[in-house]
Amino acid sequence: MPKKGKKKSAKLSRMSEEERLLYMQQKMMAEEEQNKKKEDLLMQFLKEKLAREEQSSKMNMNKLNVQWRTVLREVKAKELRKDIEILHQTFERVVDCKDNVIKSLIKDIDEAEEQYTHALRSHLQNIDQLLELQRERLDLLQEEYQQELHTVQKEFDTERKMIIEQSMKEISYIQNVMLAMEQNTSESENEAKQEFQSMRDDIKNKSLEEKHSLRVTLEGTVEDLWKQFQQALKNYTNATEDRKIAFETLKAKDEKSAEEIAYQMKKLQKIQETITTLRNKISSHARESDEQNRQLREDKEVVHKQFQKLKSQMNQARATEHSRLTTLTVQSNAALKELSNIIEQGEQILRLAEMCRKLETEEEKVLPFYPSSLSEAEREEAERASMEKPSEQLAQLMLDYTTLDQFWKRYNKVLLERWALEREKTVLSQDNQKLRILLKQYLDGISVSDEVLSQHNSLLILNNRSNLSQKVAPQVPVTDKRVQRPVHNIIEAAHVVSRTL
């Protein structure tokens, strides 16, 4: 060793500074390579050791799974035997119950048939009696109708005779009045004609006398005047030939207009006569119409009062009916909403019942209602109390929900089973937690990892040192994959046999 050291020091003394640096770098590189090789060897050794540990852990896990499956199969077989015994007992009990129920139902059916026949006989007898009573009542009503019809016919005949007699009397009275009116008018017409003839003769005589006197006095004057007239006529004709022609035309027109005036006067006279007759008729009709209008006004006032009264009653009835209709619509809308909510709740209950029916066990399907825990005396007392009429309002309301007793029995049964399952779940979860902790301790004891080295373990000693003085690391949670219980699918032997055969 000292010789080698001397040789190296001699070499280094012989080398220059650059060569010395290169030598030192090569030496450092060689040392680094040796260290890397050592680290690689250690890593490979650790990997191989870790692979061996994983293989051993897998083998141990497989062994544990096989043992656990055997244990589970035995437990499942025991549970199935117990379930079969329970189902056998419940089936026999249910068959006995069904037989008793069938016998009781047959008795009830026989009694119901007897009651039905008895009720049918009594019903038929009552119907026959009612038919006889109805026939007698119809006969009495027919007789009363015939009597009333006979009396009404008599009254109608008497009233008809009275009306006919009264109409004949009125017709004779009107005819007499018409004869008297005609006689009066004929007498007055004769008197007027006589007065007219006498006045006409007087006037005619007076006019003849005056005419004779005037003729005598005027004959002389007429001759003079005629001469003067002839002279003036000549002068006039000579002077007014054109006017004469116009006068002749106007005279012709005047004659025509005079004829038309006479015709119109005659027409006016006739119209005047018709006007007088119409005025008389109008006056008579006016008196009659005034009387009728007065009666109609009175009737109108009475009808208007009745109309106002009926209108006020109708408005009051309309207001009350409108208020009732509004309240009815509000209540109906509220009732529809409540009924829709009830229907939704019912549909939800039915869906839940269908879902729960799928989850029912065979025992629950066979015996849906648990037997009563009351004694016979308590049961009789409860039946007696239910038969009595309730005095309080709450008890009366409870009678409407007696049909839900079986539902509440099943509900209470399910609720009790739920509480029992929750308690059992808590107990099992605690047991599972304990088993997981023990399994974790076992796995930590058979495997070496960073977490195991960091945790407190008195059995682990490395380099003559234990980790008791180290701080206790937090425990691994139960949900960790290393500790989590694996899920195994268990296939029953009966299922395999049924599939293979």
Salt bridges, closest charged atoms under 4 A:
GLU92 OE2 - HIS88 NE2 2.64
GLU189 OE2 - LYS193 NZ 3.83
GLU288 OE1 - HIS285 ND1 3.79
GLU291 OE2 - ARG294 NH2 2.22
GLU298 OE2 - ARG294 NH1 3.17
GLU321 OE2 - ARG324 NH1 3.34
GLU354 OE2 - ARG357 NH1 2.87
GLU360 OE2 - ARG410 NH2 2.45
GLU422 OE2 - ARG418 NH2 3.33
ASP444 OD2 - LYS440 NZ 2.94
GLU451 OE1 - ARG482 NH2 2.12
ASP480 OD2 - ARG482 NH2 3.51
